[in-house]
Each structure stands twice: as C-alpha cells, then as structure tokens.
Amino acid sequence: MATSINCSIVFAIIALSLFSSISTSHAARSLLQLPNLPTIPSLPQPTRPQLPNIPNLPTTLPPLPSVSSLPTLPSIPKMTLPPMPSINPLPNMPSIPNMIPTLSPPPSN
C-alpha cells in the first residue's frame, strides 16, 4: 500500500516536471515569433571630466647615512643561570606483571 503511494507521488512529480518544461518551451517559442519590436533609441554619451595628471616622482633615492654617524648601541649584560641542583638517580621501576591469562584447553570428562 505504501509502495503504491510512493510510486504515484514519484509519477506525479515526473509529470509536473514534464508539463512545466513543455509550457516553458512553448512560451519561449511564442516570444521568438513576436513581430519585430521597435528598437530602443541610443542615449547620449555623457562627457567625462579629464583626470588630473600624475606628478613625476623622483627616480633617484637620497643617499643613506654613513655608518659612523649612527649612534652606538649599549652593550647588553649577559645572563648567567644558577647551577642546576644535583638530581638523585631515579629508582628502578618494578616490572609490570603479565596480566593476560593464557588460555588452557577445557578439562576433559
């Protein structure tokens, strides 16, 4: 019962899509068969203002200052770290016991 309802819904959607494409193509064909419409008159072109001229930029760069005229940088004090404390050796880690039991065959009767 539910399958027949689903099939009828699918067929209805297909039919609607076919009829809508037929009406769309019919409308497009009728638009193409219209008599020649009057042409749109051309509008006058507005006059645009002239852009200002870009000034010429200098092509040579000014000379760089000499190294002797630069101020000297102060020296930065060096940081010294305190000595590291001695670390006792780590204790030995105990071994991990094997937690996976081995499977033995079932006892025979």
Legacy VTK file of the C-alpha trace (Angstrom):
# vtk DataFile Version 3.0
C-alpha trace
ASCII
DATASET POLYDATA
POINTS 109 float
0.000 0.000 0.000
2.716 2.454 0.991
4.752 1.483 -2.062
1.908 2.355 -4.434
1.505 5.756 -2.765
5.246 6.423 -3.116
5.166 5.387 -6.783
2.199 7.618 -7.508
3.944 10.571 -5.850
7.066 9.970 -7.960
4.995 9.725 -11.161
3.161 12.935 -10.262
6.465 14.788 -9.772
7.762 13.497 -13.108
4.558 14.529 -14.887
4.660 18.012 -13.380
8.280 18.487 -14.402
7.499 17.378 -17.987
4.482 19.682 -18.302
6.381 22.612 -16.839
9.201 22.176 -19.365
6.662 21.950 -22.212
4.985 25.180 -21.137
8.377 26.876 -20.757
9.469 25.891 -24.248
6.064 26.929 -25.643
6.415 30.358 -24.007
9.943 30.771 -25.367
8.810 29.840 -28.874
5.923 32.313 -28.741
8.312 35.055 -27.673
10.559 34.283 -30.630
7.636 34.516 -33.037
6.567 38.018 -31.963
6.695 40.733 -34.614
9.745 42.978 -34.678
9.655 45.364 -31.764
10.794 48.977 -32.130
14.448 49.499 -31.382
15.495 51.388 -28.284
16.990 54.766 -29.215
20.594 55.230 -28.242
21.166 57.508 -25.296
23.634 60.407 -25.464
27.020 59.627 -24.014
27.897 61.826 -21.032
31.156 63.723 -21.121
33.600 62.608 -18.515
35.915 65.057 -16.777
39.565 64.742 -17.608
41.686 63.044 -14.971
44.399 65.144 -13.346
47.976 64.487 -14.389
50.100 62.439 -12.033
53.201 64.401 -10.980
56.543 62.873 -11.864
58.209 61.211 -8.920
61.972 61.419 -8.490
63.714 58.352 -9.808
66.847 58.628 -7.660
66.896 57.869 -3.956
68.574 60.117 -1.390
71.897 58.828 -0.076
71.851 56.644 3.014
73.514 57.911 6.198
77.014 56.672 6.789
77.711 54.056 9.446
79.880 56.378 11.519
77.032 58.839 12.042
74.791 56.204 13.636
74.760 56.087 17.450
76.337 53.094 19.102
74.106 50.639 20.833
74.665 49.929 24.523
76.039 46.531 25.374
73.583 44.060 26.833
74.622 42.328 30.048
74.969 38.575 29.715
72.664 36.452 31.752
74.122 33.715 33.893
71.994 30.894 35.180
72.497 29.355 38.611
73.926 25.852 38.611
71.450 23.029 38.332
70.820 21.097 41.537
72.117 17.580 41.542
69.367 15.049 40.961
69.476 11.720 42.708
69.237 8.871 40.243
65.734 7.670 39.613
64.764 4.467 41.408
64.353 1.359 39.338
60.808 0.836 38.194
59.311 -2.510 39.173
58.469 -4.787 36.312
54.837 -4.941 35.277
53.305 -8.373 35.857
51.793 -10.105 32.877
48.039 -9.564 33.282
46.939 -11.515 30.195
45.979 -15.047 31.222
46.913 -17.862 28.946
44.039 -19.910 27.583
44.157 -23.576 28.526
42.091 -26.287 26.867
38.865 -27.207 28.659
39.089 -30.152 31.008
38.064 -33.473 29.504
35.353 -35.532 31.165
LINES 1 110
109 0 1 2 3 4 5 6 7 8 9 10 11 12 13 14 15 16 17 18 19 20 21 22 23 24 25 26 27 28 29 30 31 32 33 34 35 36 37 38 39 40 41 42 43 44 45 46 47 48 49 50 51 52 53 54 55 56 57 58 59 60 61 62 63 64 65 66 67 68 69 70 71 72 73 74 75 76 77 78 79 80 81 82 83 84 85 86 87 88 89 90 91 92 93 94 95 96 97 98 99 100 101 102 103 104 105 106 107 108
